[in-house]
């Protein structure tokens, strides 16, 4: 049965991956443009080493290597728009952030400034994502802040943009497909762990001699 009968079948994680891949594609080009703009050696702005999605911005980098580009979406910013054809468009709130670490050559806040310029370039100059299936709808806010990590012996800073992306044809409510029984040859699901009862004999020993 053609998948078109089931509609777009999009998950919010699909949207996150599309947006994050968009920044991964364009950001190196914009960092290079920033280097030319301020007249510094090409490649001297550290390029992203990690691209990740997170539920919240509260956690500091763990195993990921800086600079880190993070995409966070809490979901819809408003109720979805239903068109007359039964198709819904979704307006997704997105936080796009970069967490950077300073070194002996550049302070973390200065590096965050470079990333701020590049991230804004990607967001506003390349508004169409995935050939227009996702498109920037609103630029809401921009924040730059230092991260207190003196105890860990490192200097960190972060820049974050708050954006809204429109996802056209996120879901639809027309023409339900006819029911088709699932195939019988599905891969077997792994069994859960077996819990056994174990009897333990305990001998009390005095510690006072």
Order of alpha helices (4+ residues) and beta strands (2+ residues): alpha-beta-beta-beta-beta-alpha-beta-beta-beta
